[in-house]
Amino acid sequence: MEGIDSKQSSLESDKRNTSVDIIKGLGIFCMVFGHSGFPYIHFVYLFHMSIFFIAAGYCYKQSNSDTTSSTVKFIKRKISTLWFPFVVWNVIYKMLHNFFIDINIYTNNPEILMFGQCNSVSSYMTIKEMAINAAKSFLFYGGTQMGGALWFLRTLMEVSVMYCCFDLVLKKLFDKKYSLLLQGLISILFLSIGYLLNVNELYLWGFGRTMTSYCLFYMGCICKSSKILNKERKLITHLMLLLISFFILWAMDSRLSINLDRNSYNDPFSLIAASFIGWQFLYEIAEFIKRIEIIKKFWIMIGKNTMAIVVLHFLCFKVVSYIRVIVKGEPKFIVAAFPVVYSDGIWWFAYLMTGVLLPVLLNVLWGKLFKYINENIAFGKVPN
């Protein structure tokens, strides 16, 4: 019986991870879609970043906070998987700052300000200035234009580590069975703080965003506890839930405004409702995707390469921008328009596909190269 239960648990875990990987793939697609210049992206902003915090909470294991030792191990993993990429890529982008100006990824031409509100004029930096700015990254401070999406790594690490540490304390002070309930009270408190900072337009180095996102992480833990992704439903039920969640989000679209990066939202209830319904919406899409093997593999691949897309998609957009200025015969400094040059015609689609697929391709090639070096050079097996 124990062997059967273990096998069943493994099967449920595989199913859960497949669903989450697909949801993450859809979520990262929505993020790049939101940056691609498509004129009607307000809809995906209702939930596209909340999804990742919910997914992180869903994947969180309660055993991470059972002991001080397990908590320390969890924090070390987060340092390796979140802090380290944040630092490395911010440092890389800082060190490439002057080179980016030389090749028009950035520009010191003030005319760039005529091409959108997000554009800025860049100046050449000294080695000392680049070093100081790069050093700030070690403290989760500062950022770069090409690394504009890295705020997510910082916030996710802060939320994850806080949740695990609070959980450890709660389990030491109270019975373990009450920890999830008590975490709910903490998340409500933090969401209230986040909303208060939102109302008063206080950024405080992203502190309000972290407070707000803590509640989204907790929502993921609740979804996992309720086994919402393990319930078997008929295909028609999935279709009905898909349509219902879509139309609710569509109705919210004209009434709500959510920007998690800036910790900006109408009210806590609307944020939670839009985030949960957005999660349900993508989950129902994932249920249909899972029924077609080749499409399932594609979205799982995207979901497993979200880090590469987060750190590289703005840079990959420049490939399309270069093509655009060449085709249109426009001044090269326009390439520095951020995040994209224009969104007319199908150019937004070119940005979207390049921003998703090129980082994945580069990540896969890097993985193969690293494996080749590790197997053939690191151990002295240099080919003839």
C-alpha positions, 0 to 999 in steps of 0.5 A: 500500500505504501508503494502504491501511495508513493507512486500516486503521490509522484504522479500527482506531483508530475501533473502539478509541475506540468500544469505550473510549468505551462502556467509559467510559460503562459505568464512569461508570454503575457509579460513579453506581450505586455512589453512588445508595444501591442496597443491593447495590453491592459488586459494582461496587466491585471494578472500577468506578474501576480501569476509568478508569485502565486506559482512560487507559493504553489511550489513552496514546500512546507518542509522548508521551514520545519527546522532552522537548518531547512530554512537556512538551506532554503535561503541559500537556494534563493541566493543562488537562484534569485540573488545571484542572477540579479547581481550577475546580469545587472553587473553585466549590463552596467559594464556594457553601458558605454558599449550599448551607447556605441551600438545604439542600444542606448543613446545620448541623442536627446531626440530619442525623447520624441519617441515615447515617455519611457525613453531616456538620454544616456551619458557615457560612464567612467569605470569608477561610476560603472563599478559603483553602480554595479556594486549596488546590485549586491545590495539589491539596489539600482538597476539597468534599462536592459535589466528592467524586469529584474525587479521581479527576482528581487521581490520574489526573493524577499517574499520567499525568504520572509515567508519561510522565516515567518513560517519557521517562527510560527511553527516554533511558537504554535502547533504546525497545523495553525501555521497556514492560518496565521500566515494568512493573518500576516499576509493581510497585514502586509497587504494592508501596508502595501496598499497604504504605501500605494495610496500615499504613492510611497515607493520606499525602494520597492518595500510596498511591492514586497508587502503586496506580493507576500499575499500573492505568494500566500495565495499560491500556498492556499491553492496548493493546500486545497489541491486546486490543480489536482482536481479532475474535471470534464472537458466541458467544465474546463471550457466553462471555467475558461469562458467565465474567467475570461469574461470576468477579467474582460469586465474588470479590464475597463474598471481596474488598473494594476501595475505590480512593478509600481505597487499600483492597484485600485484596492486590495480586493480587486488585486486579489480577485484579478490575480486569482481569476487570472490564475484560474484563466491560465490554468484552464488554458493549460488544461487544454494545452496538456491534451496536445503533446507537441504544444504541451512540450513547447509551453513546458519548455517556455515555462522552464526558461522563464529566467532567460526570458526575464533577463534577455527579452529587452535586449533581444527586442533590439534585434527587431529594432535594428531590422526596423530602422534598416527597413524604414531607412530611419536614424540608427539612434531610434534603436534605443527607443525603449522598450520598442521602436514602434508597434504599428502593423505586425512589428509588435508580433515580431517583438513578442516572438523574438523576446520569447523565442530568442532567449530560450534558444540562447539559453538552450545553446548555452546549456549545450555549450556548458555541458560540452565544456564540462564533459570534454574539457573540464575532465581533460577529454579534449577532442582531436 
